[in-house]
Amino acid sequence: MTDTRLSLEPVAAHDPVEIDDQEYDAAVLAPIVDRDGEDHLLFTRRADHLGEHPGQMSFPGGGAEPIDGTILDTALREANEEIGLEPSEAEVVGQLDDIRTVTEYAVTPFVAHVPDREYVRDDNEVAEIVVLPLAGLLDPANYEYERRSHPYYGEVVIHYFHVNGYTVWGATGRILVQLLELATAFEVPEKIDRSET
């Protein structure tokens, strides 16, 4: 495996940790795009007027609705609403660990291959659709992290990936770290760059 391809067997075999102690449920899709023989990941930049996490980079996704049969249905529905991905276009590879967010969501991430095509964003939710190369996300020069003290969860680690003028961090950064640790040689360094309280 080179640093331009994800090894997805460990993702497919992963037994995800599920969370059921949060107020709300949500799901996201981590879409893998094969572009010119190299893996890329598709992100959205959230619209600046949104009440939660405006302007941040995220994977397509959102809160569960009563119409969703499963939490995977939530991820596929939200991806369809946000970027115009048809559910039949997503070749789901596996599921990552649930994560808790500061907004009391339990977020379930799914990983899927999607076509390399032009997607249509929902102007109400998405400011921009961004496709970033795996090689850039794996470049140590583009990565940093820090420890922060959280009022509910104690000490937490915040990951930052700076690629092509965009910064992926927060909950999306945590999801990305697990995907990269499972599917590449990426390892979080033991050294902490800096600390904030």
RATA-V943094 format. One line per field, one symbol per residue. ss: DSSP state (A for helix, B for strand, O for the rest). phi: phi as a letter, one per 20 degrees, with the letter a starting at -180 (. if undefined). Layout:
ss=???
phi=???
This chain:
ss=OOOOOOOOAAAAAOOOOOOOOOOBBBBBBBBBBBBOOBBBBBBBBBOOOOOOOOOOBBOBBBBOOOOOOOAAAAAAAAAAAAAOOOAAAOBBBBBOOOBBOOOOBBBBBBBBBBOOOOOOOOOOOBBBBBBBBAAAAAOAAABBBBBBBBOOOBBBBBBBBBBOOBBBOAAAAAAAAAAAAAAOOOOOOOOOOBBBO
phi=.eedceeegfffefefeddcddfcdbbcdeeedeclmcfcdecddfgfeffdlfmefbegrrffcgfffcffgffffffffecmffgfeeefeaceffcedfemdeddeddbfcfebeddeegfdceadcddfggffefgfecbbbecedfddmfcdddcddclndcebmgfffffgfgfffdbegcffffefaccc
